[in-house]
Amino acid sequence: MAAKIKKGDQVIVLAGKDKGKKGTVDKVLTAEGKAIVPGINQAKKHQKPSQTDAGGIKTIDKPIQLSNLAIADPKDGKPTRVGFKIENGKKIRIAKRSGEALK
């Protein structure tokens, strides 16, 4: 199946503690069905000091389920579903809300 959410996409969180926040997908973990979005789903991690790092309490971005994310429509920025269309023999992603092509 074709990927509906890819690296670099503008997304909106639909559910969870960060509901309504927007961000750009940094990495997609396809095997787990999750994505990492900077500033979304953050957690504190206690890190021991090492030779290269001072250690302490670090804030890290945890993966979020793809089902809790929606692409932001390029026209108005609202959440939209993703569809596919064949144009010039090439399959492209389109926003269902406005019909605009996604990059």
C-alpha positions in Angstrom: 0.0 0.0 0.0 1.2 3.5 -0.8 2.4 5.7 2.1 -0.2 8.3 3.1 2.2 10.1 5.5 5.8 10.7 4.5 8.8 12.5 5.9 8.5 16.3 5.5 4.7 16.3 5.6 2.8 19.0 7.7 0.6 17.0 10.1 -2.0 17.8 12.8 -2.4 15.6 15.9 -6.0 14.2 16.1 -5.9 12.5 19.5 -3.8 12.3 22.7 -2.2 14.9 25.0 -1.0 17.0 22.0 -4.3 17.1 20.2 -4.5 20.1 17.8 -0.8 20.7 17.6 0.9 20.9 14.2 4.4 19.8 13.1 6.5 18.4 10.4 7.2 14.6 10.2 10.9 13.9 10.9 10.9 10.2 10.4 8.3 7.4 9.6 8.7 4.0 11.3 6.7 1.9 8.8 7.2 -1.4 10.5 5.6 0.0 13.7 3.1 2.2 12.1 4.4 5.3 13.9 6.0 8.6 13.1 8.3 11.0 14.9 7.3 14.6 14.9 9.6 17.1 16.7 7.8 18.9 19.6 5.0 16.3 19.7 4.6 13.4 22.2 7.7 14.4 24.2 8.9 12.5 27.3 11.6 13.1 29.9 14.5 10.6 30.0 17.1 10.3 32.8 20.5 9.9 31.2 23.7 8.9 32.9 26.8 11.0 32.2 29.3 9.7 29.7 32.6 10.9 28.2 30.7 12.9 25.5 27.5 13.9 27.3 27.0 15.5 30.7 23.9 13.5 31.4 20.8 14.7 33.3 17.1 14.8 32.4 16.7 15.0 28.7 13.5 15.7 26.7 13.1 13.3 23.8 10.5 13.0 21.0 8.6 9.6 21.2 6.9 8.0 18.2 3.2 8.7 17.7 0.7 6.4 16.0 0.0 7.2 12.3 -3.7 6.9 13.0 -3.5 9.8 15.4 -2.1 12.1 12.7 -3.7 13.8 9.7 -2.1 15.7 6.8 -2.7 19.5 7.0 -4.5 20.7 3.8 -2.1 22.9 1.8 -4.9 25.3 1.1 -6.4 26.1 4.5 -4.3 24.1 7.0 -7.1 22.0 8.3 -6.9 18.2 8.7 -7.6 16.2 5.5 -7.6 12.6 4.3 -5.2 11.5 1.5 -6.2 10.2 -1.8 -4.3 9.1 -4.9 -4.6 10.1 -8.6 -2.7 9.1 -11.7 -1.4 12.1 -13.6 0.9 11.8 -16.6 1.4 8.1 -15.8 2.6 9.0 -12.3 0.8 8.3 -9.0 0.4 11.4 -6.9 -1.1 12.1 -3.4 -4.0 14.6 -3.2 -5.8 16.2 -0.3 -9.4 15.0 -0.2 -10.6 18.2 1.3 -9.4 20.6 -1.5 -8.2 18.3 -4.3 -4.7 20.0 -4.1 -1.7 17.8 -4.9 0.6 17.1 -1.9 4.3 17.4 -2.4 
